[in-house]
Amino acid sequence: MESTLESQESKFLLKVLWLDANVAIAVDQRILDKGTSPLTAYFFWPRNDAWQQLKDELEAKHWISETERIEILNQATEVINYWQDLRNQGKHVSMAEAQAKFTAVVFSGSN
């Protein structure tokens, strides 16, 4: 069973700014036949607790279901953990490699 973020009908799109010193996460809302609209600002890890900031922001939007919030936060957790694990191992992974691993996420960045 596909998660909401991975299905074509997803209401939300996780966006990641993939940088050497930070990773930033944001969420856009998909607008039917119109593209996307920013739902949150970018939250930077490890500069701040991006996951907690994203959680707080999503919880403040009461019209987002708990299931949708959990799916978004789980995807954000996977991306943050992946980035953090690479840094802890002293590895550099290009943004293209990260995009290939997380196909339902939109990446941008400087590497």
N, C-alpha and C positions, 0 to 999 in steps of 0.2 A: 504494500500500500504506500503510495507516495505521500510525502508530507505536503501541507498546504504551500509552503515556500517553493517546493519543487514542481508543483503542478502548474499547468498553463493558466488555471483560473485563480491563481494566487492574488490576493488583494494587496499583498505587500512585497516589497523588494528590498533585500538587505544589500547595502552598498558598503564597500570597504575601500579605504584609502591605505594602500600597502606601501609603507615607508621603511627605511632601514632602522630608524630609531623609535618609531611608533607605528601602531596600527590604529586606524580610526574606523568607527562603525556608525552607520546612519540607516534610517529606514525611509523609504518612499512608499507612498500609496499608489497603487495602480488605478488609473482612471479609465474606465471602459472606453476603448477606441480612441483615447486621447493621450496615451503615454503614461507618465508618472508625475506625481507632485510630491515635493519634500514633506515628510511627516515629522522628522526630527532633525536636529543639527547633528554634526559629526561629534562623536565622543572618542577621545584619544586614550589608548592604553599603551604603555603603563604610566603615562603622564598623570592620568586620573583613573578612577575606577569606572572605566567606560561601561562595563556590564551593568553596574549598579545604576549609573546615570540613565542608561537606556531603559532598564527595568522601571525606574521611577517615572520616566517620560511616558512609557507605554501604559503604565497603570493609571496615569492622570487622564488618559484618553479612554473614558469609560465605555465607549462604543466599540472598542476592540475586545473581542472575546478572550477569555482566559486561555483557551486552546490556541488561539492565534498568537497571543503574547508568549506563551511557552514555546511554541515553534520558532518564533523569531529569536527569542533569547537562547534557545538551544543551538540554533545555527550560529549566532554570534559567539557563543561559548566555543564551538568547534573551531571557528576561524581564529579567535584570540589564542586558544590553546595551541593551535598549529603554529602560529607566528611565534609564540613564547617558547615552545619546544625547540624550534629552529634556532632562535637566538641563544638559548641555554646550551645548545650543542655547538655553537659557533658557526652554524651553517648559514649560507645565503641561499634563499630560494627566490627565484624571480617571480614577479607578479604573474607572468604567464603560467608558470607552474602552479601557483596558488589558484588561479582561475580554472585551470584544468581539473584540479582536485575538487573545487566547490563550484560546480557549473551553474547552480541556481543563484549565485551571488555575482554582483557586478563589481569588478575591481577597477581601480584607477590608482596611479601612483607614479613614483619617479624611478622605479627600477624595473 
